[in-house]
Amino acid sequence: MTVGGRADPDRSESFGEELLGLLLDGAHELPPHLVGPLVAKTVARMGGRGTQILLQDYGQQKLVSLPADGVAAGDPQPIDGSEAGRCFLESRPVEVLTPDGIRVHLPLLDGGDQVGVLAVTLDGIDDDTRRLLRRIAGLVADLLQTKNGYTDLFFRTRRREPMSVAAEIQWSLLPPLSMVMPHVAVAGVLEPAYAVAGDSFDYALNGDVLHLAMVDAMGHGLDAATMATVAIGAYRHARRISIELSEIYLFMDRAVAEQFDPDHFVTAQMMRLDTATGRLQWVNAGHPAPMLIRAHRVVRRLDSPTTLPVGFGGAQPQVSAVALEPGDRVLCFTDGLIEEHKSGQEQFGEEQLIDWVNQLEQADHGIRTVARDLSHTLKRARGEVTSDDATLVLVEWRG
């Protein structure tokens, strides 16, 4: 059919549109426990079988299969040393020949965050199939994130050990552990994953500005988790009303001081990065100085005037600034990362931290993989001892 001499575009449903439509049309009112069966049904239309949705556990050690009717079960797969783990760490598809076909692993990416891995077996594969699977994986990642807000299913799947109430609070408070955008990337890790209490972080990308905060509330258990919750809540409120960085500190300080006894405090670090220019500003309220990583090596500590921890009534702090170069990374961390030590031995210390950062950076991995590997490597170097929360956040300005 032609209109005004021009041919109408073909609006008939293609096979690929039909497949994606299965997911899109059913997503709106789909109960969370039926996500897996719907994905398996969709993939089966293109000859796929043995479908698995693999989610990362909270300790970032295993990929665990989401339980559902019609979805393949199986033991948790290690992130280190498995094909699914390679797909997860490198954020790219991995195909493996098996006796019954080709096992395809696809990263489930949402806003740069790695939700998990979609795995499916096919008799054969071509570029059209790869394109459809990649798009299906993108929809599945969005679907998991959307449904996660009103179910415990995904949380229970990812929890591989008993979790403290304080840790439950902290995990519910956190943003996604990673975000990868064209100009900027963020990745964070919290240890011990199932017992973290006073450590937390938050970030937001508003236009060209990345906002980031890291806090470490004194003490352990519920008291620390409650203080961290108040500090992060005050930070978000101050950030969202667009006040200056130094005033955000005053706002957080007042909120903590009004809710807790005078001897209670929260160390904190607040940052703003202009992702268009690379100008980084920060305020340090009792945290260890961040480290600047350039060309895969720690080149300096970002020392700056510090103010009193949040809750102690410090004066309006001085804002420090540095100009980043494309590819620079900034490592922020809490003191638990460097103060741990075995009985009778010296603290782990910043020098050992720098040595490990330099070693891991030489592998030239993405920011999410480096953050995870660094946290796990440091834990092993400390003899698996974690008597205090040990949190790190990496920020990369991509230029």
N, C-alpha and C positions, 0 to 999 in steps of 0.2 A: 504494500500500500504506500502511495506517495501523497504528501501534503505540500502544495505550493511548489511542486517540482522536486521536493526532497524526500528521500525514502525514510519512512519511520524506522527508528532503531528497533532491533529485535528484542521484545520484552518477554519472550517465552523463557521458561525456567530451564536452565542448564543443569547438568548433573551436579556440578560443583555448587551451584546456588541451592539446589535441593538438599545437599548434605548440610551446608551451613544453615539452611532454613530449619532443618530438624532441631538444631541447637537453639537458634534464635527464637523460633516460634514457641518452643516449649519452655524457655528459660524463665519467663515472667512469673509464673505461679508454680514453678518446679520446687518441690520440697528438697532440702539439701541432701537427704539420703538417696535421692534418685538421680543425682548428678552423674555418678559413676555408670549406672545402667544406661542412661541416655547417651553418654559418650560412647559406650561399648556398642550400642545399637547403631549410632551414626557411623562409626568406623567399620562396623560389619558390612555396611552397604558398599564399601569399596574393597571388600575381601579381607578386612583386618580381623584378627583374632588374638586371644590372650591379652586383651587390653588391660593395662594397669595405669592408675594414677598414683604416682609416688610423691609423697610429701616429705620435706626435710624435718627431722626431729628437732626438738628445742636445743639439744646439745650440739647440733650441727655435725653429727657423726654418721647418721644413717638416713636412708631413704625408705620410707615406710609406705606400704600399699594401702590405699584408702579402701576399707572394706565395703562391699556392696554386692548385691545379687547380679550375676552376669559379668562381674569384673574379676579378673584373675587375682588370686591371693598370692602367697609366697612370703618367704622370710624377708626381713629388712635387709636391704643391700647397703654395704659400706659406701660412703661417699668417696673415700680414698680407695682406689684399686678396683672399681667396677666400671662397666661401660655406662651404666646409668649415672654413676657418680661423675664420670668424665663429661657427659653431657651437661650435668648440673653445674660443674665447676667452670666449664668453658663456655656455657650458654650457647651451645651450638648442637645441631643434630648429630647423632652418632648411629651408624648402621653397622650391624654385625651379622655375618652369615651364620646360620644355625642349621642343624640337620633338617628342620622342617620349613625353612624359608629364610627370610631376612627380618631380624629384630631391629626395629627402628625406635630410637629414643629421641624425644623432642623436648626442648626446654619450655617450661610453662612460665612465660615472662609477662609481668604486669607492671608497667611503668618502670621497667628496669629491675624491679624486684624479682627474684627467682622464687616462684611459688613451689615448684617441684619439677617433675618429669612425667611426660606422657609416653608410655611404651606400648608398642603394638607389633604383632608379627604379620608379615605379608608373604605371599608366594613370590612376588617380584616387585620391583619399584622403578618408576621412571620420574622424569622431572614434573609431570603433571600431578602425579601422586604426591611427590614431595611438597609441591605448592599447596595442595589441598590439606595435607597433614599439618603443615606449618600454620595455616590459617585456622584450622580446627583447634590446634594447640593454643593459639592466641585467644580464641573464644573461651576455651576451657579455663585458662588462667583467669580471665575476667569473671567468669561464672563462679569460680572458687572464691575469689575475693569478695564478690557481691554477697554470696550466700554465707560467708564466714561470720557476718555480723549478727546472725540470728540462729546459730546452731553451736553445739559443743562437739559435733562429730569430728570436725577437722582438728580441733584442739586435742581431743582424746587420741586421735590417730598419731599426732605428732609427739605426744607426751610418752616417753619411754621409761621414765622413772617417777617415783612419787615426788610431787611438787609441793613446796611450802605455801602457806597462804600468802606470805609476803611476796613470793615469786609470782603467784597468780595475779596479784595486784600489779606488779611491775610489768608483766607481759601484756596485761590488758591496757596499760598506759602507753606502751611503745608504739611509735610509727613503724612502718616496714623496716626491716633491718638494712635494706639497701635500696638505693635509687640511682638509676643511671640515665642521664639525660645528655643531649648533645654537648652542652657546655660544662656540665658539672656532674660529679658522681659522689655518693655517700655510701659508706658501709660501716656497720657497727656490730660488735659482739659483746655479750654479757656473760660473765662467769662468776660463780657457778650457776649454770642455766636453771637448775631446778631448785636453787635456794637463794638466788639473788634477792637483796632486800633494799639497800639504800642507794644503789647506783641506778641511774636512768639517763636517757638522752632523748632529745626531740629535735626535729628539723621541719622546715617548710620552705618550699620554693615559690616565692611570690614574684611573678614577673621575672626580672633579671636578678633578683636578690635571693640568695640562699641564707636562711636564718638557721642557726644551730645552737643548741645548749646541751651541756653535760653537767649532771649534778651527782653529788655523793653525800647522802645524808648520814650524820653520825649514828653510830650504834648498829644494831642488827635487828632482824625480825620485824614485827609489825610496826613498831615505833619508827624505825628507819623508813619503811615503805610508806607510811603515812606522811612523814615529812617530805619525802621525795615527791609524793603525789601533790602535795600543796605547792612545792617549789615549781614543779613542771606546770601545774595548772595556772599559777601566777605568771610564769613565763609566757605561756600561750596567750593568756589574756592581754598582757602588756604588749606582746608582739602584734596581736591582732588589732590593737588600737593605735598601732604605728607610732609609738614613742621612741625616743632615741635610745641607743644601746646602753649608755650610762644610766638612763632613767629606768630601764628595764631592771637593772640591778636593784635600784631603790625600791621598786614595786615588789620584787620578789622578797627583798629583805623585810619589808614591812609585813607582808603576808605571813612569813614564817614567824617573825617576832610576835605577831598578834595571836598566833595559834598555839605556840609552844613556850615552855619555860625559858628563862633567860640563858641558861647554859646549853640550850639546844641550837644546833647550827647545821648548815648545809654548805659544803664547798661547791663552787660552780664556775663554769666558764661559758661565756656567751659570745657568739661570733656572728658577723655578717660578711658575706662574700658577694661582691658585685660580679656576677658571672659574665658581664659584658667586658669588663676591664681587668679583672683579676685582683682588684683591691680588696684585701682582707682586713677587717677590723675586729678587735676582740677586747673583752674585759675579763680579767682573771681575778676570781675571788677565792683564793686558797688552793687552787689546783696546781699540779705539776705543770711546768711550761710545755706547750705543744712543741712538736718537732717538725721542721721543714725538710721534706724529702725532695731532692732534685736530681734528675739523671740517675735515679735508683740508689741514691745514697742520702743518709742524713747529713745535711750540710750545716745545720745550726738549730739551737733551741730558740724558740720565739719567746725570749725573756721579756718581761714587761713589768711595770709597777703593779703590785697586787693590792687589793683592798681586803677588808675583813670578810670572812665567810658570811653567807646570807643568814640573817637572823641576829647578827651582832651589832647592827646599827652603824655600819661603816659610812663614811662620807661618799659623796658622789664620785665614782672612780674615774681615773684617766683612761681614755680609749686609746689603745695602741693600733698601729696599722703597718702593713707590709704589702709590697707589690709582688704578686705571684707571677711566675712565668708559665706558659702553656705546658701541661704535663706535671706540674708541681703537685705534690701531695702533702697534706698536713695531718699529722697523727696527734690526736688528743687522747688522753688516758687518765684514769683515776690512780690514786696512789697504791691501791691494792695490787696493781700490775708490777710494781717495782719494789714494794716493801716486804713482800713475802720472803720468808727464809725458813730453812729447816732448823730444828732445835739446836742452839749453840753455834749456828753458822751465820755468816754475814747475810745482809739483805740481798735480794736479787740485783737491784740497782739499775741505774739508767745506762751504764756502760754496756752491760749485757743486753739490755733492751736494744740499744743502738746496733750492736753486733748482729743480733738476729734480724733486725729490720733490714740491714744492709745485705745479709745473706739471702733473705727471701725476696727482696726487691730485684736481685739479679736474674731471677727466673722470668721477670717481665710479664707477670700474670695480671689479670684484671683486678680492680680494687676490691671486689667482693671476695675473691679467692685469697688475696693477700691478707685481708683482715681476719678471715677465718683461720688461715694457716698460721698467722702470727700469734693469735690467741691460743691455739692448740699447742704450738711449739713452745711458747712461754710457759704454759701449764706443765708440759712435760719437763722442761728445764728446771722448774721449781719442784720437781719430784711429785707432780700431781697434787701438791698441797695448795689449797685455796681457802684460807681461814678468813679472808676478807673478800668483798666483791672486787672483781678485776675487770674493768670495762675499757674498751678502746673504740674509737671512731676514726675512720680515715675519710678525708675529703680530698677529692681530686678536681683541680681546675683544668678543664680540657682545652680551654682557649677557643 
